[in-house]
């Protein structure tokens, strides 16, 4: 598995949030979104260094997305499916790194 795969959520969400900033200004972005991006980036770095628990850092924003999808906040897009997809992605990446490291020993 190429190590760039671990950065897919970081790339996708950074692209999305940069479009939002271009369209409406920096004040539209929630500070929580910046924390999500940092967690996605940190998770990608740790996974690329074969540290499997880095996937837990990526799973935190996914769990938060699932939780926020259950709240009625007037969002246009339901966050639950996106959160589930990101959570499954990090579970697969974390288990891949874990079993790859286990095979080396």
Secondary structure, 3 states (H helix, E strand, C coil): CCHHHHHHHHHHHHHHHHHHHHHHCHHHCCHHHHHHHHHHHHHHHHHHCCCCCHHHHHHHHHHHHHHHHHCCCCCCCCCHHHHHHHHHHHHHHHHHHHHHHHHHC
